[in-house]
Amino acid sequence: MSVSSHLEELKRKHEALSDKVEAEQRSPGSSDLDIAEMKKEKLRIKEEIERLTV
């Protein structure tokens, strides 16, 4: 897998997690722990994207 295709895949995952976090935050029965885990994963992906683009 090339770096550019890997970056695109990471960006897609980051965007999907963003959408999922927003939906969970609006949901009345959502778990704060689940949201926190998704945010941690989102941050990990963002850091990897930044590392690969420098």
CHARMM internal coordinates of N, CA and C (Angstrom, degrees):
IC EDIT
DIST 1 N 1 CA 1.4546
DIST 1 CA 1 C 1.5261
ANGL 1 N 1 CA 1 C 107.84
DIST 1 C 2 N 1.3135
ANGL 1 CA 1 C 2 N 116.00
DIHE 1 N 1 CA 1 C 2 N 129.95
DIST 2 N 2 CA 1.4590
ANGL 1 C 2 N 2 CA 120.09
DIHE 1 CA 1 C 2 N 2 CA 179.04
DIST 2 CA 2 C 1.5256
ANGL 2 N 2 CA 2 C 110.33
DIHE 1 C 2 N 2 CA 2 C -74.53
DIST 2 C 3 N 1.3262
ANGL 2 CA 2 C 3 N 114.82
DIHE 2 N 2 CA 2 C 3 N 161.79
DIST 3 N 3 CA 1.4630
ANGL 2 C 3 N 3 CA 120.11
DIHE 2 CA 2 C 3 N 3 CA -179.25
DIST 3 CA 3 C 1.5256
ANGL 3 N 3 CA 3 C 110.22
DIHE 2 C 3 N 3 CA 3 C -62.31
DIST 3 C 4 N 1.3184
ANGL 3 CA 3 C 4 N 117.33
DIHE 3 N 3 CA 3 C 4 N -41.58
DIST 4 N 4 CA 1.4694
ANGL 3 C 4 N 4 CA 119.61
DIHE 3 CA 3 C 4 N 4 CA -177.77
DIST 4 CA 4 C 1.5293
ANGL 4 N 4 CA 4 C 111.53
DIHE 3 C 4 N 4 CA 4 C -65.61
DIST 4 C 5 N 1.3196
ANGL 4 CA 4 C 5 N 117.96
DIHE 4 N 4 CA 4 C 5 N -40.23
DIST 5 N 5 CA 1.4632
ANGL 4 C 5 N 5 CA 119.29
DIHE 4 CA 4 C 5 N 5 CA 178.76
DIST 5 CA 5 C 1.5356
ANGL 5 N 5 CA 5 C 110.38
DIHE 4 C 5 N 5 CA 5 C -70.58
DIST 5 C 6 N 1.3243
ANGL 5 CA 5 C 6 N 116.66
DIHE 5 N 5 CA 5 C 6 N -34.36
DIST 6 N 6 CA 1.4609
ANGL 5 C 6 N 6 CA 120.14
DIHE 5 CA 5 C 6 N 6 CA 176.18
DIST 6 CA 6 C 1.5361
ANGL 6 N 6 CA 6 C 109.99
DIHE 5 C 6 N 6 CA 6 C -64.46
DIST 6 C 7 N 1.3217
ANGL 6 CA 6 C 7 N 116.93
DIHE 6 N 6 CA 6 C 7 N -42.13
DIST 7 N 7 CA 1.4635
ANGL 6 C 7 N 7 CA 121.59
DIHE 6 CA 6 C 7 N 7 CA 177.44
DIST 7 CA 7 C 1.5235
ANGL 7 N 7 CA 7 C 110.99
DIHE 6 C 7 N 7 CA 7 C -61.15
DIST 7 C 8 N 1.3123
ANGL 7 CA 7 C 8 N 116.72
DIHE 7 N 7 CA 7 C 8 N -44.45
DIST 8 N 8 CA 1.4630
ANGL 7 C 8 N 8 CA 120.37
DIHE 7 CA 7 C 8 N 8 CA 179.07
DIST 8 CA 8 C 1.5212
ANGL 8 N 8 CA 8 C 111.29
DIHE 7 C 8 N 8 CA 8 C -61.38
DIST 8 C 9 N 1.3223
ANGL 8 CA 8 C 9 N 116.97
DIHE 8 N 8 CA 8 C 9 N -41.12
DIST 9 N 9 CA 1.4577
ANGL 8 C 9 N 9 CA 120.74
DIHE 8 CA 8 C 9 N 9 CA 178.44
DIST 9 CA 9 C 1.5326
ANGL 9 N 9 CA 9 C 110.46
DIHE 8 C 9 N 9 CA 9 C -64.52
DIST 9 C 10 N 1.3267
ANGL 9 CA 9 C 10 N 117.01
DIHE 9 N 9 CA 9 C 10 N -41.95
DIST 10 N 10 CA 1.4654
ANGL 9 C 10 N 10 CA 120.71
DIHE 9 CA 9 C 10 N 10 CA 177.91
DIST 10 CA 10 C 1.5211
ANGL 10 N 10 CA 10 C 110.83
DIHE 9 C 10 N 10 CA 10 C -63.18
DIST 10 C 11 N 1.3210
ANGL 10 CA 10 C 11 N 117.28
DIHE 10 N 10 CA 10 C 11 N -40.71
DIST 11 N 11 CA 1.4680
ANGL 10 C 11 N 11 CA 120.57
DIHE 10 CA 10 C 11 N 11 CA 179.29
DIST 11 CA 11 C 1.5223
ANGL 11 N 11 CA 11 C 110.66
DIHE 10 C 11 N 11 CA 11 C -64.68
DIST 11 C 12 N 1.3308
ANGL 11 CA 11 C 12 N 117.01
DIHE 11 N 11 CA 11 C 12 N -38.66
DIST 12 N 12 CA 1.4753
ANGL 11 C 12 N 12 CA 120.46
DIHE 11 CA 11 C 12 N 12 CA 177.46
DIST 12 CA 12 C 1.5313
ANGL 12 N 12 CA 12 C 110.38
DIHE 11 C 12 N 12 CA 12 C -64.33
DIST 12 C 13 N 1.3323
ANGL 12 CA 12 C 13 N 116.60
DIHE 12 N 12 CA 12 C 13 N -43.05
DIST 13 N 13 CA 1.4665
ANGL 12 C 13 N 13 CA 120.14
DIHE 12 CA 12 C 13 N 13 CA 179.32
DIST 13 CA 13 C 1.5257
ANGL 13 N 13 CA 13 C 110.45
DIHE 12 C 13 N 13 CA 13 C -64.02
DIST 13 C 14 N 1.3275
ANGL 13 CA 13 C 14 N 116.85
DIHE 13 N 13 CA 13 C 14 N -40.96
DIST 14 N 14 CA 1.4605
ANGL 13 C 14 N 14 CA 121.66
DIHE 13 CA 13 C 14 N 14 CA -179.75
DIST 14 CA 14 C 1.5251
ANGL 14 N 14 CA 14 C 110.01
DIHE 13 C 14 N 14 CA 14 C -62.71
DIST 14 C 15 N 1.3272
ANGL 14 CA 14 C 15 N 116.92
DIHE 14 N 14 CA 14 C 15 N -45.00
DIST 15 N 15 CA 1.4648
ANGL 14 C 15 N 15 CA 121.32
DIHE 14 CA 14 C 15 N 15 CA 179.86
DIST 15 CA 15 C 1.5319
ANGL 15 N 15 CA 15 C 110.94
DIHE 14 C 15 N 15 CA 15 C -64.55
DIST 15 C 16 N 1.3284
ANGL 15 CA 15 C 16 N 116.77
DIHE 15 N 15 CA 15 C 16 N -41.76
DIST 16 N 16 CA 1.4606
ANGL 15 C 16 N 16 CA 120.42
DIHE 15 CA 15 C 16 N 16 CA 179.08
DIST 16 CA 16 C 1.5260
ANGL 16 N 16 CA 16 C 110.96
DIHE 15 C 16 N 16 CA 16 C -63.16
DIST 16 C 17 N 1.3394
ANGL 16 CA 16 C 17 N 116.50
DIHE 16 N 16 CA 16 C 17 N -41.26
DIST 17 N 17 CA 1.4582
ANGL 16 C 17 N 17 CA 119.84
DIHE 16 CA 16 C 17 N 17 CA 177.73
DIST 17 CA 17 C 1.5228
ANGL 17 N 17 CA 17 C 111.06
DIHE 16 C 17 N 17 CA 17 C -65.55
DIST 17 C 18 N 1.3215
ANGL 17 CA 17 C 18 N 117.23
DIHE 17 N 17 CA 17 C 18 N -38.36
DIST 18 N 18 CA 1.4657
ANGL 17 C 18 N 18 CA 120.63
DIHE 17 CA 17 C 18 N 18 CA 177.73
DIST 18 CA 18 C 1.5220
ANGL 18 N 18 CA 18 C 110.22
DIHE 17 C 18 N 18 CA 18 C -58.76
DIST 18 C 19 N 1.3277
ANGL 18 CA 18 C 19 N 115.74
DIHE 18 N 18 CA 18 C 19 N -46.72
DIST 19 N 19 CA 1.4645
ANGL 18 C 19 N 19 CA 120.40
DIHE 18 CA 18 C 19 N 19 CA 179.38
DIST 19 CA 19 C 1.5273
ANGL 19 N 19 CA 19 C 111.12
DIHE 18 C 19 N 19 CA 19 C -62.38
DIST 19 C 20 N 1.3316
ANGL 19 CA 19 C 20 N 115.95
DIHE 19 N 19 CA 19 C 20 N -41.89
DIST 20 N 20 CA 1.4596
ANGL 19 C 20 N 20 CA 120.37
DIHE 19 CA 19 C 20 N 20 CA -178.39
DIST 20 CA 20 C 1.5343
ANGL 20 N 20 CA 20 C 110.94
DIHE 19 C 20 N 20 CA 20 C -66.47
DIST 20 C 21 N 1.3370
ANGL 20 CA 20 C 21 N 116.99
DIHE 20 N 20 CA 20 C 21 N -41.62
DIST 21 N 21 CA 1.4658
ANGL 20 C 21 N 21 CA 121.04
DIHE 20 CA 20 C 21 N 21 CA 178.50
DIST 21 CA 21 C 1.5266
ANGL 21 N 21 CA 21 C 109.85
DIHE 20 C 21 N 21 CA 21 C -61.43
DIST 21 C 22 N 1.3294
ANGL 21 CA 21 C 22 N 116.76
DIHE 21 N 21 CA 21 C 22 N -46.26
DIST 22 N 22 CA 1.4670
ANGL 21 C 22 N 22 CA 120.27
DIHE 21 CA 21 C 22 N 22 CA 179.40
DIST 22 CA 22 C 1.5198
ANGL 22 N 22 CA 22 C 111.19
DIHE 21 C 22 N 22 CA 22 C -59.85
DIST 22 C 23 N 1.3173
ANGL 22 CA 22 C 23 N 117.10
DIHE 22 N 22 CA 22 C 23 N -43.45
DIST 23 N 23 CA 1.4676
ANGL 22 C 23 N 23 CA 120.76
DIHE 22 CA 22 C 23 N 23 CA -179.94
DIST 23 CA 23 C 1.5276
ANGL 23 N 23 CA 23 C 110.82
DIHE 22 C 23 N 23 CA 23 C -64.56
DIST 23 C 24 N 1.3186
ANGL 23 CA 23 C 24 N 116.93
DIHE 23 N 23 CA 23 C 24 N -42.45
DIST 24 N 24 CA 1.4680
ANGL 23 C 24 N 24 CA 120.75
DIHE 23 CA 23 C 24 N 24 CA 179.43
DIST 24 CA 24 C 1.5214
ANGL 24 N 24 CA 24 C 111.23
DIHE 23 C 24 N 24 CA 24 C -64.86
DIST 24 C 25 N 1.3222
ANGL 24 CA 24 C 25 N 117.28
DIHE 24 N 24 CA 24 C 25 N -38.67
DIST 25 N 25 CA 1.4569
ANGL 24 C 25 N 25 CA 120.37
DIHE 24 CA 24 C 25 N 25 CA -179.35
DIST 25 CA 25 C 1.5268
ANGL 25 N 25 CA 25 C 111.51
DIHE 24 C 25 N 25 CA 25 C -66.26
DIST 25 C 26 N 1.3197
ANGL 25 CA 25 C 26 N 117.07
DIHE 25 N 25 CA 25 C 26 N -29.41
DIST 26 N 26 CA 1.4699
ANGL 25 C 26 N 26 CA 120.72
DIHE 25 CA 25 C 26 N 26 CA 178.15
DIST 26 CA 26 C 1.5167
ANGL 26 N 26 CA 26 C 112.17
DIHE 25 C 26 N 26 CA 26 C -82.49
DIST 26 C 27 N 1.3177
ANGL 26 CA 26 C 27 N 116.48
DIHE 26 N 26 CA 26 C 27 N -19.03
DIST 27 N 27 CA 1.4580
ANGL 26 C 27 N 27 CA 121.14
DIHE 26 CA 26 C 27 N 27 CA -177.88
DIST 27 CA 27 C 1.5253
ANGL 27 N 27 CA 27 C 110.14
DIHE 26 C 27 N 27 CA 27 C -77.21
DIST 27 C 28 N 1.3445
ANGL 27 CA 27 C 28 N 117.88
DIHE 27 N 27 CA 27 C 28 N 130.45
DIST 28 N 28 CA 1.4647
ANGL 27 C 28 N 28 CA 120.56
DIHE 27 CA 27 C 28 N 28 CA -175.57
DIST 28 CA 28 C 1.5336
ANGL 28 N 28 CA 28 C 114.14
DIHE 27 C 28 N 28 CA 28 C -66.08
DIST 28 C 29 N 1.3046
ANGL 28 CA 28 C 29 N 118.92
DIHE 28 N 28 CA 28 C 29 N -29.10
DIST 29 N 29 CA 1.4659
ANGL 28 C 29 N 29 CA 120.78
DIHE 28 CA 28 C 29 N 29 CA -176.32
DIST 29 CA 29 C 1.5118
ANGL 29 N 29 CA 29 C 113.94
DIHE 28 C 29 N 29 CA 29 C -101.92
DIST 29 C 30 N 1.3132
ANGL 29 CA 29 C 30 N 116.82
DIHE 29 N 29 CA 29 C 30 N 20.98
DIST 30 N 30 CA 1.4649
ANGL 29 C 30 N 30 CA 119.33
DIHE 29 CA 29 C 30 N 30 CA -175.03
DIST 30 CA 30 C 1.5251
ANGL 30 N 30 CA 30 C 111.57
DIHE 29 C 30 N 30 CA 30 C -75.57
DIST 30 C 31 N 1.3055
ANGL 30 CA 30 C 31 N 114.71
DIHE 30 N 30 CA 30 C 31 N 151.06
DIST 31 N 31 CA 1.4593
ANGL 30 C 31 N 31 CA 121.77
DIHE 30 CA 30 C 31 N 31 CA -178.94
DIST 31 CA 31 C 1.5292
ANGL 31 N 31 CA 31 C 110.04
DIHE 30 C 31 N 31 CA 31 C -91.72
DIST 31 C 32 N 1.3293
ANGL 31 CA 31 C 32 N 116.15
DIHE 31 N 31 CA 31 C 32 N 127.22
DIST 32 N 32 CA 1.4606
ANGL 31 C 32 N 32 CA 120.31
DIHE 31 CA 31 C 32 N 32 CA 177.55
DIST 32 CA 32 C 1.5288
ANGL 32 N 32 CA 32 C 111.04
DIHE 31 C 32 N 32 CA 32 C -61.75
DIST 32 C 33 N 1.3192
ANGL 32 CA 32 C 33 N 116.78
DIHE 32 N 32 CA 32 C 33 N -33.90
DIST 33 N 33 CA 1.4577
ANGL 32 C 33 N 33 CA 121.05
DIHE 32 CA 32 C 33 N 33 CA 179.41
DIST 33 CA 33 C 1.5305
ANGL 33 N 33 CA 33 C 110.78
DIHE 32 C 33 N 33 CA 33 C -65.82
DIST 33 C 34 N 1.3226
ANGL 33 CA 33 C 34 N 116.77
DIHE 33 N 33 CA 33 C 34 N -43.36
DIST 34 N 34 CA 1.4706
ANGL 33 C 34 N 34 CA 120.51
DIHE 33 CA 33 C 34 N 34 CA 177.97
DIST 34 CA 34 C 1.5241
ANGL 34 N 34 CA 34 C 110.86
DIHE 33 C 34 N 34 CA 34 C -62.89
DIST 34 C 35 N 1.3232
ANGL 34 CA 34 C 35 N 116.58
DIHE 34 N 34 CA 34 C 35 N -42.09
DIST 35 N 35 CA 1.4596
ANGL 34 C 35 N 35 CA 121.00
DIHE 34 CA 34 C 35 N 35 CA 179.53
DIST 35 CA 35 C 1.5241
ANGL 35 N 35 CA 35 C 109.91
DIHE 34 C 35 N 35 CA 35 C -63.56
DIST 35 C 36 N 1.3225
ANGL 35 CA 35 C 36 N 117.08
DIHE 35 N 35 CA 35 C 36 N -43.28
DIST 36 N 36 CA 1.4655
ANGL 35 C 36 N 36 CA 121.21
DIHE 35 CA 35 C 36 N 36 CA 179.42
DIST 36 CA 36 C 1.5299
ANGL 36 N 36 CA 36 C 111.13
DIHE 35 C 36 N 36 CA 36 C -61.90
DIST 36 C 37 N 1.3330
ANGL 36 CA 36 C 37 N 116.80
DIHE 36 N 36 CA 36 C 37 N -41.25
DIST 37 N 37 CA 1.4683
ANGL 36 C 37 N 37 CA 120.47
DIHE 36 CA 36 C 37 N 37 CA 178.53
DIST 37 CA 37 C 1.5298
ANGL 37 N 37 CA 37 C 111.17
DIHE 36 C 37 N 37 CA 37 C -64.40
DIST 37 C 38 N 1.3243
ANGL 37 CA 37 C 38 N 116.64
DIHE 37 N 37 CA 37 C 38 N -41.22
DIST 38 N 38 CA 1.4656
ANGL 37 C 38 N 38 CA 119.90
DIHE 37 CA 37 C 38 N 38 CA 178.25
DIST 38 CA 38 C 1.5283
ANGL 38 N 38 CA 38 C 110.57
DIHE 37 C 38 N 38 CA 38 C -64.49
DIST 38 C 39 N 1.3196
ANGL 38 CA 38 C 39 N 116.97
DIHE 38 N 38 CA 38 C 39 N -39.55
DIST 39 N 39 CA 1.4651
ANGL 38 C 39 N 39 CA 120.75
DIHE 38 CA 38 C 39 N 39 CA 178.96
DIST 39 CA 39 C 1.5279
ANGL 39 N 39 CA 39 C 111.12
DIHE 38 C 39 N 39 CA 39 C -65.49
DIST 39 C 40 N 1.3355
ANGL 39 CA 39 C 40 N 117.22
DIHE 39 N 39 CA 39 C 40 N -38.07
DIST 40 N 40 CA 1.4647
ANGL 39 C 40 N 40 CA 120.80
DIHE 39 CA 39 C 40 N 40 CA 177.27
DIST 40 CA 40 C 1.5276
ANGL 40 N 40 CA 40 C 110.50
DIHE 39 C 40 N 40 CA 40 C -63.91
DIST 40 C 41 N 1.3189
ANGL 40 CA 40 C 41 N 116.28
DIHE 40 N 40 CA 40 C 41 N -43.18
DIST 41 N 41 CA 1.4687
ANGL 40 C 41 N 41 CA 120.78
DIHE 40 CA 40 C 41 N 41 CA 178.74
DIST 41 CA 41 C 1.5259
ANGL 41 N 41 CA 41 C 110.25
DIHE 40 C 41 N 41 CA 41 C -64.59
DIST 41 C 42 N 1.3156
ANGL 41 CA 41 C 42 N 116.05
DIHE 41 N 41 CA 41 C 42 N -41.00
DIST 42 N 42 CA 1.4596
ANGL 41 C 42 N 42 CA 121.16
DIHE 41 CA 41 C 42 N 42 CA 178.52
DIST 42 CA 42 C 1.5327
ANGL 42 N 42 CA 42 C 110.19
DIHE 41 C 42 N 42 CA 42 C -61.16
DIST 42 C 43 N 1.3212
ANGL 42 CA 42 C 43 N 117.09
DIHE 42 N 42 CA 42 C 43 N -43.25
DIST 43 N 43 CA 1.4607
ANGL 42 C 43 N 43 CA 121.57
DIHE 42 CA 42 C 43 N 43 CA 178.66
DIST 43 CA 43 C 1.5278
ANGL 43 N 43 CA 43 C 111.05
DIHE 42 C 43 N 43 CA 43 C -64.98
DIST 43 C 44 N 1.3381
ANGL 43 CA 43 C 44 N 117.05
DIHE 43 N 43 CA 43 C 44 N -40.88
DIST 44 N 44 CA 1.4675
ANGL 43 C 44 N 44 CA 120.87
DIHE 43 CA 43 C 44 N 44 CA 178.76
DIST 44 CA 44 C 1.5280
ANGL 44 N 44 CA 44 C 110.19
DIHE 43 C 44 N 44 CA 44 C -60.86
DIST 44 C 45 N 1.3263
ANGL 44 CA 44 C 45 N 116.21
DIHE 44 N 44 CA 44 C 45 N -42.49
DIST 45 N 45 CA 1.4645
ANGL 44 C 45 N 45 CA 120.61
DIHE 44 CA 44 C 45 N 45 CA 179.05
DIST 45 CA 45 C 1.5255
ANGL 45 N 45 CA 45 C 110.24
DIHE 44 C 45 N 45 CA 45 C -65.70
DIST 45 C 46 N 1.3285
ANGL 45 CA 45 C 46 N 116.59
DIHE 45 N 45 CA 45 C 46 N -42.90
DIST 46 N 46 CA 1.4663
ANGL 45 C 46 N 46 CA 120.40
DIHE 45 CA 45 C 46 N 46 CA 179.50
DIST 46 CA 46 C 1.5274
ANGL 46 N 46 CA 46 C 110.64
DIHE 45 C 46 N 46 CA 46 C -60.57
DIST 46 C 47 N 1.3252
ANGL 46 CA 46 C 47 N 117.02
DIHE 46 N 46 CA 46 C 47 N -42.86
DIST 47 N 47 CA 1.4620
ANGL 46 C 47 N 47 CA 120.88
DIHE 46 CA 46 C 47 N 47 CA 179.19
DIST 47 CA 47 C 1.5203
ANGL 47 N 47 CA 47 C 111.46
DIHE 46 C 47 N 47 CA 47 C -63.85
DIST 47 C 48 N 1.3230
ANGL 47 CA 47 C 48 N 117.03
DIHE 47 N 47 CA 47 C 48 N -38.03
DIST 48 N 48 CA 1.4667
ANGL 47 C 48 N 48 CA 120.20
DIHE 47 CA 47 C 48 N 48 CA 178.16
DIST 48 CA 48 C 1.5302
ANGL 48 N 48 CA 48 C 110.44
DIHE 47 C 48 N 48 CA 48 C -67.36
DIST 48 C 49 N 1.3323
ANGL 48 CA 48 C 49 N 116.58
DIHE 48 N 48 CA 48 C 49 N -39.89
DIST 49 N 49 CA 1.4660
ANGL 48 C 49 N 49 CA 120.54
DIHE 48 CA 48 C 49 N 49 CA 176.83
DIST 49 CA 49 C 1.5238
ANGL 49 N 49 CA 49 C 109.49
DIHE 48 C 49 N 49 CA 49 C -59.62
DIST 49 C 50 N 1.3233
ANGL 49 CA 49 C 50 N 116.39
DIHE 49 N 49 CA 49 C 50 N -47.75
DIST 50 N 50 CA 1.4635
ANGL 49 C 50 N 50 CA 120.39
DIHE 49 CA 49 C 50 N 50 CA -179.66
DIST 50 CA 50 C 1.5157
ANGL 50 N 50 CA 50 C 111.85
DIHE 49 C 50 N 50 CA 50 C -62.40
DIST 50 C 51 N 1.3292
ANGL 50 CA 50 C 51 N 116.68
DIHE 50 N 50 CA 50 C 51 N -39.92
DIST 51 N 51 CA 1.4623
ANGL 50 C 51 N 51 CA 121.29
DIHE 50 CA 50 C 51 N 51 CA 179.51
DIST 51 CA 51 C 1.5415
ANGL 51 N 51 CA 51 C 110.95
DIHE 50 C 51 N 51 CA 51 C -62.81
DIST 51 C 52 N 1.3177
ANGL 51 CA 51 C 52 N 115.94
DIHE 51 N 51 CA 51 C 52 N -38.72
DIST 52 N 52 CA 1.4649
ANGL 51 C 52 N 52 CA 119.84
DIHE 51 CA 51 C 52 N 52 CA -177.05
DIST 52 CA 52 C 1.5306
ANGL 52 N 52 CA 52 C 112.92
DIHE 51 C 52 N 52 CA 52 C -79.20
DIST 52 C 53 N 1.3330
ANGL 52 CA 52 C 53 N 117.44
DIHE 52 N 52 CA 52 C 53 N -19.63
DIST 53 N 53 CA 1.4688
ANGL 52 C 53 N 53 CA 119.57
DIHE 52 CA 52 C 53 N 53 CA -177.89
DIST 53 CA 53 C 1.5227
ANGL 53 N 53 CA 53 C 112.67
DIHE 52 C 53 N 53 CA 53 C -94.45
DIST 53 C 54 N 1.3111
ANGL 53 CA 53 C 54 N 117.95
DIHE 53 N 53 CA 53 C 54 N -5.55
DIST 54 N 54 CA 1.4794
ANGL 53 C 54 N 54 CA 119.97
DIHE 53 CA 53 C 54 N 54 CA -179.30
DIST 54 CA 54 C 1.5010
ANGL 54 N 54 CA 54 C 110.62
DIHE 53 C 54 N 54 CA 54 C -85.34
END
COOR INIT
IC SEED 1 N 1 CA 1 C
IC BUILD
